[in-house]
């Protein structure tokens, strides 16, 4: 959840207080009442953001073959979630 918030750093959403408030309310529920994080303003998401940028750059630098292999592996892992049996008929979802 923190990663999804961190990558939004350069978007217009981060200028909107309602966006940040909504995130904090949802994240606080996930963290629980007694979690060490008690305030969004005290959090620094920069390391997460930087890591995501590095990973993004790595993907850009991959060769076409590497990208294809990565895509095929991802499809292989997601295959079981792509189909449903509806009224006895296998259908793609």
C-alpha positions in Angstrom: 0.0 0.0 0.0 2.9 2.4 0.8 4.4 1.6 -2.5 1.3 2.6 -4.4 1.2 5.9 -2.5 5.0 6.5 -3.0 4.8 6.2 -6.8 2.2 8.9 -6.9 4.7 11.5 -5.6 5.0 13.3 -9.0 1.4 13.4 -9.8 -1.2 16.1 -9.2 -2.9 13.9 -6.7 -0.2 14.7 -4.1 -1.3 18.3 -4.2 -4.8 17.3 -3.1 -5.3 17.0 0.7 -8.4 14.8 0.2 -6.2 12.2 -1.6 -3.7 12.2 1.2 -6.4 12.0 3.9 -8.1 9.1 2.1 -4.9 7.3 1.8 -4.0 7.9 5.5 -7.5 6.7 6.7 -7.2 3.5 4.7 -3.6 2.8 5.5 -4.1 3.5 9.2 -6.8 0.8 9.3 -4.3 -1.7 7.8 -1.5 -0.7 10.2 -3.7 -1.0 13.3 -4.2 1.3 16.2 -1.0 0.5 18.1 1.4 0.7 15.1 4.5 2.9 15.5 3.3 5.1 12.5 0.7 7.5 13.9 1.0 10.4 11.4 1.4 10.5 7.7 3.5 13.7 7.8 6.2 11.8 9.7 6.6 9.3 6.9 9.3 9.6 4.2 8.3 7.6 1.2 11.5 8.7 -0.8 13.3 5.3 -0.4 10.3 3.5 -1.8 9.9 6.0 -4.6 13.6 5.8 -5.5 13.5 2.0 -5.5 10.5 2.1 -7.9 12.3 4.4 -10.2 15.4 2.2 -10.3 13.2 -0.9 -11.1 11.4 1.1 -13.8 14.8 2.1 -15.4 15.9 -1.5 -15.2 12.8 -2.6 -17.2 13.5 0.1 -19.8 17.0 -1.2 -20.3 16.0 -4.8 -20.8 16.3 -6.3 -24.3 13.3 -7.4 -26.2 14.0 -11.0 -25.4 14.3 -10.3 -21.7 11.0 -8.4 -21.8 9.3 -11.2 -23.7 10.6 -13.8 -21.2 9.4 -11.7 -18.3 6.0 -11.2 -19.9 5.6 -14.9 -20.6 6.6 -15.8 -17.0 4.0 -13.3 -15.7 1.3 -14.8 -18.0 2.2 -18.3 -16.8 1.8 -17.3 -13.2 -1.5 -15.5 -13.9 -3.0 -18.2 -16.1 -5.0 -19.9 -13.4 -6.7 -16.6 -12.6 -7.7 -15.8 -16.2 -10.4 -18.4 -16.6 -13.7 -19.2 -14.9 -16.2 -22.0 -15.3 -19.6 -20.4 -15.8 -22.6 -22.8 -16.2 -20.1 -25.6 -16.9 -18.4 -23.6 -19.7 -14.8 -22.4 -19.4 -14.7 -18.7 -20.1 -11.9 -16.1 -20.1 -12.4 -13.4 -17.5 
